[in-house]
Amino acid sequence: MRPYLNLRARHAATALGALCPALTLVALPAAARSNGTTGAEAAVAADIAPGNSRLDVLPGRQASVHGRVLSGAAGRPALLQRRSGHGWATIDRATTRVGGHFGFAFRPQQTGSARLRVLVDAAQREIGRLNVYRRAAVSWYGPGLYGNKLSCGGRLTPGTLGVAHKTLPCGARVTLRKGDRVIRVRVVDRGPYVGAREFDLTSATRAKLHFGGAGSLLVAS
């Protein structure tokens, strides 16, 4: 996906830090995984401690997930899976080392945003969202249009969070990044219709990102 990257994207790539979500992993019995059981039956003690994760990257850059099995057991299989459609697809495999440590390192090639989870034996839990960004031309709108109907329903207000896009389905989620600021919002309107811009941010979305005006942002959708 390199064609999406311009010189500004290369500079932005150096600003992409490691995203280190708190990974509170809950052990689920195999039966719970198969039938979606939740509640007391699934609320057993976790056997996995989180480590550092790098989940915000550009195409071809290395993403990583690290952790430790609390029992310290070595030789246990660990899987890293990505949400795909209505199921999960394994994208990397590892084996716990001495002290129970494990790590995954992979280089996603396609832009997009998807949930990730780790499985070690019966323990499983979503660990965050992998965002593989591309650069998109963006503008914003709002003042003078408040009260107008949105193409996806409702009316535009100063507090409306979302973006306008010409073709993405209404309600589709988009992750936007500017520096260290990241926001995930829905498509709420149609547009923009000026130049080669791909997204129009509502004024509230613009404010969250501290976006100055027409320009470019890192986008994962």
N, C-alpha and C positions, 0 to 999 in steps of 0.2 A: 504493500500500500504506500510506498515511498512517494509516488507522484503527489500525494496530498500535502507533503511537507515542503514548506518554503523556508527561507532563511530565518524568518521569525520563529517558525516551528522548531528549527534546530536550536535557537537560543532558548526557547521555552522548554525544550527537552532537558536542558541542564538544570532548569528550575524545578523539575518534577522530583520531589523528594519521596522517600519511602513512606507509604501509607501504612500505619501500624495500628490496625483496629484491635480492640480488646476482644480476644477470642475466648469466649466462655463456652466450652464444649461440653455438651451433655451426652452421656452414654445412653444409647437406646438399644434395647434388646432387638435381636433379629426379627422377632415377630412384630415389634412395633414399627420397624422399618418397612415391613411388607404391607401392613394394613393401616399405617398412618396413626397408630395409637399415640395419644398424648396424655398429659396429666400425670397422676401419681405413678402409673405403671411405667412411664418413661423417665420419671424424675429420679434416676439413680445417679450416684456420684460420678463425676467426670474423671477420666483417667488420662486426660491430655491437658498440658499446660501450653499457653500460647508463646510464640516467639515473635521475632520481627517479620513483617510481611511487606513486600513491595507490590502493590496492586494497581497503581496508576502509572501507565507506561505508554510509550509510543510504539507503533508496529515494529517488530524486530528487536525491540529492547528487552532485556531480561526482567521477568517478573519472578517473585520468589515467595515462598511460605515456609516458615520454620516453627518447630514446636518440640515438645518433649512428652513422652509417656511417663506419668508420675510414678509408676511402679519401677521405672528404670529398666524394664525388660528390653533386651536386645533381640534382634532377629524377628520382630513382628512386622507383618506387611502393613503398609500405609498407602492410602489412595488419595489423590487430589482429583476432585470431580467438578465439572462445570455444568451449570444448568443449561439444558438444551431442549427446547420444545417443552414437552410434558415430562421429561425424564432427566437423567443425569448421565454425562459422558465422562469417562476417566481420561484425564489429560496428562497425568504423571503418576509414577509409582516410586515408592521408596521403601527401605527397610530400616527399622529403628536400630541405632547404633548403641554402643556402650553408654550407659546412663539414660537410655530411652530416647535420645535425640533423633530427630528426623528433619529432613529438609527437601523441598521441591524447588527446582529452578527450570524455567521454561521461557520460550520466546514466542509469544503470540504474534501471528502474522496479519490477522484480520482485525480491523477496527470493530468496536462494539462494546457492549456492557453486559455482564452476566454474573450471577451469583456463584460463589465457590463454596465447597464444603470439603472437609477432611474426614476420612474414615480410618480408624485403627481398630481392628477386631470389631467389637460391637459398638464402639463409641463413634458417634457422628454428630456433626453440627455445622451449620453454615458459618463461614468465617469472614465474610465480607463480599465486596463486589469488585470484580476485575474490570477496570476501565481501560480500554485500549483506544487512545485518542487519535483523531485527525484534526487538521485545522480547517475551520470554516469561516467564511465571511459573514459578519453579524452586524445588525443594527438594532435600534430599539424604538419603541413608540409608547405613547400614553397621554401626556398633557394635551388637552384639546379634544381628546377622544373618549374621555371617561363618560360612562353611561351608555356607550355604544354597545350593540349586541356583538358577542363573540361568535364566530362561525361554529364553534363546538358547544355552544350553549352558555347561558349566563350573560353577564355584562361586564365590561372592563371597568375596574376600579383602581385607585392608587395602590391597593394592597394585593391585586391579582398577581399570583406567581404563575409563570408559564412562558411558552414561546409560540410564535406563529411560524408555520411551515406550509409549503405549498402542497405536499403530498403525503407526509407521514400521517397515520391515522390519528384521529382525535383521541386524546387520552394516552397516546404513546409517550413513554418516558425518555427523557434526554438528559445526559449528564454533561454539564458545562464546567470548564475549569479556566480560571485566570490566576496565574501564580499559584499561591497556596489556597486560594478560595475555590471551593467545589460546591455545586448545587445540582440537585436532580429534580427536574420539573416535568410537567406534562405539556403536550401540545394542546393549546386551548383556542387557537385561531388560525386563519389562513393568511399567507403572505410570506415574506415581503415581496413587493412588486416593483422594487427599485434596483436597478443595476443587477449585479451578479450575487447579491446577498442571499444566503441560504436560510437564515433564521432572523426573526425579529424578537427581541426580548421585551417583555413587559417592563414597565419602569421599576416595579418592585424587584424583578429578577435582576435587572441592571444594577440596582442599588446593592443587592446582596453580594454581587460579584465585584463591585466597585469598578464597573465597566464605564469607560469614558464616553463612548459614542460609537459611531461606525468604525469597524475594524475587524479583527479576527479573534477567535477564541478556540481553545481545544474542546472538541465535542466527541462524545461517545454515545451512540444510540442503538 
